[in-house]
Amino acid sequence: AMQGIRSPQTTLLFVFCLALSLGSSSSEDKVKGRGFGDDYDWWSFEAGIKEAESTGRPAMVVIHKSWCGACKRLGPLVAQSAAIKEEAPKFVMINVLDDEEPKEGFKLDGGYIPRIFFYDGKHGETLDSVKCEGGNPKYQYFYSNAEQVASSMKTALKKMAEAGETEAKAANAEL
């Protein structure tokens, strides 16, 4: 006859587990540096794109693999770069590891790794024109050092500012 009655401890445990599972959705939005620096505020792919779109900020999307030598070389350079640390707060920093890589998009000129893309959260589009300056023309989104990444971060901000100015002029022209 006692089978239908739960003890207070069982109920409490259930509520605690439920709270844990509900609370974890926001923590899944954020990820660790995974070799690219824990000082940065890293987002998972989907949550980061949503954050960029809701705030109108640019996103920097780092796509890398745990087994990739070039990724392991670039990671610490990004992690320790003063120039990147200076620009990072202006961006939604997205860290995409292994099978988290989206199947669609972000393979503009191939699926090599590491790849770094910039995304315009205000207009909801990839900034295809922001490429690694002085890099390999066959692999335009491959970066081998922190200076290249920091330079592209500045370029992405400039492109977004220019797009904003063009929109403002168009809006004024309509008045």
Salt bridges, closest charged atoms under 4 A:
ASP39 OD2 - LYS85 NZ 3.26
ASP41 OD1 - LYS30 NZ 2.76
GLU51 OE2 - ARG57 NH1 3.98
GLU87 OE1 - LYS90 NZ 2.90
GLU87 OE2 - LYS154 NZ 3.88
GLU100 OE2 - ARG34 NH2 2.49
GLU101 OE1 - LYS65 NZ 2.98
GLU101 OE2 - LYS107 NZ 3.62
GLU101 OE2 - ARG115 NH2 2.54
ASP120 OD2 - HIS123 ND1 2.59
GLU167 OE1 - LYS122 NZ 3.43
GLU167 OE2 - HIS123 NE2 2.09
